[in-house]
């Protein structure tokens, strides 16, 4: 991505307003780094627990934070982006004990598969991936610090718990008081806990090779302590943005705040961002409901370009209901962008026009939307309006390709900030044909099939064989393809 905002962030007249879950209000993003030019943003997003194939919800969250990250870079902020892999966790151990797999081989395989899917979705590479298995000594030191400060205690069996009663503001992220939380905490078997709210920092466990020696006996870290310790090691005690799915707000992120601020004595994260959750056909995605979609299957069913476009058209804080209709409704909008880019040869080498009044207007509309809590749907509206204006000028003959090349290149690069428009037209058309055919339960057509039938239709129309012309139109319509005739010739869209 080469396009950047005109002004350095600190000298810009408008800052990015972000909805902070902690406090439930929009706040101005004010980087901890006080550099006047290109200040750093320390950003940590909770990632994968690789006990099985990653699902489409993991892809949704990753794409949403990739859009945030790309826009921060556009606004001349240097993003130090860290994502974790929780490769020591209860579900992983249960899977290992049930299957006899090597836990390191299993988790590495699922992790590699996940990041290969993210590459297909064109997410930017993560600066640093932190794996729990690589940070156990540091986690132990962090727990020792909490014990020495009086925030944690050791049971006779060798478990270590965080004492929630010692943190007076516990519950501030999820906006709950401790008296109400007793009903919602996960039931623990250890009766040596002082309170049901206390959560495990270290668990005595010798069941798998993931267990390691500690001052309290052989065991493994608790879930929540892992992120706090890894953030402490790679980003420090105070970061700008902490992100994750809405389902992690309590107890995971609540407990992260408690133990991190108890350890450091200061603020942990200035802004907490949470991605809305995923529904499938109006219901929460769940294996028990048989609507669980593995990420690799979702990419096969919907295509990377279309899946990313659909995600960008929903605000990151909103829940998204993935339905076949949602994807079909967006096929032509995505196609229109790529058809415009394909009309203009040499677009990749063109320079984006950032000076003309038309381009200044679309830049302002795009930035105003994204500065308002990363409102990608509104930003896309501005891009679609600009695309329509460029296409109308070309269609009317008021402008030629040379006249609009710089505008189209600006449109392309603004789209790149949302992670869009990286694939060629041929790829998008082929994806759309495959998606439409799957939804309709029809045999998919290739691009070559469509163009061959369209050419045959032109030939039989010239020969006044209108019956065969109608047959071809109906045959394509049954596969979800609509023919559009104009003075310039015929093309197709998705019906």
N, C-alpha and C positions, 0 to 999 in steps of 0.2 A: 504494500500500500504506500503510494507516494504522496497522495493528497493530504495536506494538513490545513488546519484552521489558520486564518490570517494572523491572529494575535497570539503571543505567548499567553498561557493560561492566566498567570497572575496579573497581566495588564489588560486582560479581556474585560469589557464592560459587563459581561454576564457570566456568572459561574454556573456550574452544573448543580442542579437541585436534585437530591437523591432522597427517596423515601427511606427513612431509618426506622427499622422495626423496633429498635430500642428508643422508645419515646413516641412511636407511631406518628411521625411527622416528617415532612420534607425539610432537609437541611442542606446548606451549601457545602459542596465538597471543597474542603480547605486542606491541601496536602500537608502532612507532617513535615515533609522536606521543604525548607524555606528558600530553596534556590529560586532565583528570579527567572531562570530559563530552564525549561524541560524538567520540572521537579518530579521526583520519584513518587509513585503510588505503591504502597505495599498492600498487595491484595492476595487473600487466601480463600480458596473455595474448596469445600468438602467434596471429595471425589468418590471413588468406587470402593465397595467392599466386594472383592472378587471371589465369591463363593459359587458363582454360576455365570452363565452368559449374561452380559449386561442387557438391560431392557431399554425400550424406546424412551422411557422417562429419564434415564441417565443421559441420553442424547439430547433431549429437550433442555435439561438444565445446563448442559455443557455449551450448547449453541447460544443460549440466552446470555451466559456470562462471557462468551466469546464476543458477542455483539457489544457488551459493555466494555470489554477490554479494547476492542478495536476503536470504539469511539473515544475512549480516554486517550489512546495514542494519537488519534486525529486531532484532539484538542491540545496537543503538545505536552502530554503527560507521559512520563516514562514508567511503564507498568512493570513492576516486579511481581510476576504472577506465579503463585505456587498452588499446586493441587496435590492432595494426598491420596495414597492407596492404603486402605485399612486392611492389611493382609494378616493381621492377628485379630480374631474376633470370634464371638461365640458361634455364629452360624458357620463360619469356616471350619472351626474345630468339629462341630457336629457333622459336617459333610465329610471331613477327613476320617472321622471315626466310623462313619457309616460305609464309606467306600474303600478305605485303605489307601487312598491316593497320597502321594508325597505332597504336603501342603505348599511347599515352595514352588514345585513344578505346576501344581494346579492353579495357584493364584497368579503366577507369572503368565501362564497361558491365557487366562481370562483377561488379565490386564492388557496384554499385547493385543488381543482381539478388540478390546474396547477402544484403545487408542488408534488402531487401524481404521475403525469405523469413524472416529472423530476426524481423521485425516481425510476420509472420503467426504465428510461434511464440511471440509475446508476450515476447520477450527485451527487457530494459530497454535504452533507447538508450545507446550508448557515450559516456562523457564526452568522450573525445578519440580520434579515429582518426588514427594517424600513417602517412603515406604516404612511402615511401622517396624518391620523386621530389621531395618537398618538403623533404628534409633532406640533400641531397647536400653542400652546403657544411659543414654541421655534422659530417657523417661524415668529410669530409676533415680537418677540424681534429682530430677524435678520433684518426684514423690518425696524424697528425703528432705527437700527444701520445705515442702508443705508440712511434713511431720515436725520439723524443727521450729516452724513458725506457729505451731499449735492448731493448724487447720485440718490435720489428719491423724488417725489413730490406727494402731495395729491390733488385730484380734489374736487370741492365743493360737488359732489355727494357721496364722500366717497370711491373712488377708489384710489389706489396708483400705480404709474408707475415708472419704472426705466428710468432715463434720459440718453439715449444712447449718446447724445452729450458730456456728461461729461467723457466718457471713450474713450480716443484718439485711442486706438488700437482695438476698436470694429470691429469684422470681421476677426480677425487674424486666427481663427481656420478654417473657411470655405473659407479663402483666398479671401474675397470680401471687397470692400470698401463701405462705407456707402452710397455714391451717387448712387451705383448700386443696393443697397438692397431695395430701395423704391418699386421696381416692384415685389419683391418676398415676402414681409412681408404679414402676414395674415391681412385681412381687419378688423378693429375694429370699433364698432359702437360708441364708446365714442369720441365725437368731442372735448372733453376737453384735449385730449392728446396734448402735445406740438409738437410731431413729430410722423408720422406714424410708425417709427422704435421703439418708446418707447413701452415697453412691461409690462404687468400687474404683479404687485407683490401681490396686494390684490384687490379682486372684491367685490363690494357691492352686496349682494345677500341674500335674506331671503326665497328662494323657497323650501329648503329642510332642514332636520335635520342635514345635513353636515355643514350648516352655523353656525358660532360661533361669539360671541362678540369680538370686537377689539377696539382700540382707535379711529378708523375711522368709526365705525358702524358695524352692523352685516354683515358678509360676509364670504369669503373663500379665501384661497391662490390662487395665479396664479400658472400655471403649473411649470414654470422654477424654481421659488424660493424654491420649496419644496425640490428638490435634494440638492441645495446649503446649506440650513439650516440643513438638516439631516446629510449631510457629516460633516459639522461644529461640530455638536453635538457628533457624534459617532467616527469620525476619525480625526477631527481637520481641520485646515485651509489649510494644505498642504499634499497632498497624492501622492503616487507613480504612480498609474495607475487608469485612469477613462475609462470605457468601455461602449459600447452600440452598437446598430445597426447603420448602415451608414445613415439611414433615420433620425436619431436624431442629426446629426452633425450641421445642421441649421434648425430651430433656437434654438432648445433646448440646445444643448451643448454650442453653441456660447453665449447664454444668461447666462448659468451657469457660464462660465468663467468671463463674465463681472461683474456680481453681486458678485461673490465670491471674485474676486481680488479687487473689489471696497471696499468690506467689510474688508478684511484682510490687504490690501496694499501690498500683496506679491503674489508669484506664487500659483496657485490653484492645478494643477496636472502636474507632470513631463512628463507623457506620456499619450496620448489619443489614444485608440485602438478602431477601428470600424469594426464590422463584416459585411461582404458583404450581399447583400439582396437575397431574395428567389424568384425564378420564378417557375411557374408550366406549363410544356409543352411549354416553350418558352415565356410565358407571365407573367407579374407581377401578383402575387396572389391578387385577388380582388373579393369581393362579386358580383360586377356588371358583372364580366366575368364568374361567376359561377364556379370558380376554387379554391374557398376558402376551405382549408382543416383544420378542427378542429384537434388539437393536439391528442386528444384521438382517433379520427378516423384514423389519420395517424399511430399511434401505432398499431391499429388493422389491418390496410391495409398492413403495411410493416414490422411490428415487431420491437421491441426495439433494439435487437442485430444488425439487418441489417441496421436500420435507423442510428444508431450510427456509424457503420462501414462506411456507405456511406458519412456521414458528415466528418469523419476523413480523408477520401480520397480527400477532397477538402480543399484548403487553407482557413483559416478563413477570409481573406480579399476579397476572390473571391465571386462573385455571384454564386449561385448554382441553376441549373435547374432540378427540381425533375420530372423525367419521369419514367414510368414503365420500360423502357429499362435500365435506370441507375441502378435500383434496381436488375433487372434480371442479368445484367452484373457483379454485385458484389456478387451474391449469392454463387458461387462456390469458390471464393477467401476466403470468410469468412468460408465456410464449410471446406476448406482445413486446416485452422488453428485448428479448433475444432476436426477434424478427427485425426490430429497428437496428440493433447493433450489426446484424448480418447484412443489412442494406448498404453499410458504409465501409468500403474497403479501406485498409490502412488505419483502422481505428486504434489498434494497439499502439502504434507509433505516434499517434496524434497527441497534441498537448491540450489538456483540459482548459476550456475558456472559463476563467474565474473573474473576468473584468467587465463583461457586458452587463447591462441592466437586467436582462432576463436571467443570466446565470447568478448574479448577485442575489436576485430575489429567491431563487431555488435554494441557494446556499443558506440564506437567512431562515427560510422556512424549515429546512432540514435541521439546522443547528438549534432553532427554537424548540423543535419537537424533541430532539435528543437531549438537550439541556434540561428539559422538563422530565426528569426521572427516566431517561432513556426510552422515550415514547416512540418505539420503532414503527408501530402501525401508522401514527401520524406522519412520521418521516417518510414512509412509503407512499402515503397519499400525495405528498409534495413531489416525489419522484415520478409517480404515475401521471400526475398533471403535466409535468415537464415533458415526459415521454410523449404524451398525447399531442402537445403543442409542436414538438419537433416533427412527429409523423405527419401532422396536418400540413405543415409548411412544405414537407417533401411531396405529399400527395397532391397538393394544390399547384405545385410548380412554382411557388413563391420563393423557394430556396432549393439549391442543389446540394449534393453530398458534401462538396467543399465548404459550403456556407454553414453547415450545421455540425461538421466533424468535431470541432472543439466543444460544442454544447453536449453532443452525444458522449464524448469522452469524459466530460464532467459527470454526466449522468451515470456512466459506467463506474467511475471511481467512487462516487457517493454510494452506489450500490455495494461496492466492495467493502465499505465501512460496515455494512450490515452483513457482510459475508456472502453476498449475492453476486450472480452473473459471472461466475468463474468458468462455467461450462459453455461449449459452443452450441449454436442453434441445433445442429444435428443431434447432439446428445439430449437436449431438452425435448425435441420432437419425439425421439425414440422412447424416452422415459414416459412421456405423456401417452403415447400409443399403448405402451405396455400397461400403464396404470389403468387407463380407460377399459382396456380389454379385460383385465382382471376383475374390475368392479362389475362389468357387465356379464362376466362369465363367458366371454367370447374368445375365439382364437385370435391372438394378437396379430396385427398387421405390422410389417416393417415400413420404414420410410420409403423404401424402394417400391413396395407394394402400392402404397398410397399414390406415389407420383406416377407409377405405371397406369393405375386405374384412372387417374385424373387426365393423363395424356390420351388414353383410349376414349374417355368421355369427350374430350375436345375433338377428337377425330370423328366420332360418330355424330356429334352435333353438327360438325361441318358437312357431313354427309346426310344431314336431316333425319338421322335414325334416332328420333327422340325417345322411342321406347327403350332402346338399349341405354341411352343416356340416363333415363330415370332409374333403370335397373342398377346402374353403377352408383348413382347417388344413394339409393336405398340400401345397397350392399354396404357402402361406407357408413351410412347412418346407423346400421345395425351394429357396427363396431365402434360407435361413438365418435365418428368423424363427420364433420359438416363441411361441405364444399361452399366456398364463397366466390362468386363470380364478380368481376369488375372489368372496366375498360382495359386495365393493365394485364388482365388474365385471371386465372383461377388460383386460389390457394385454399388451405384448409384450416379449420379450427376444431377444437374438441366440443362435441355437442353436449 
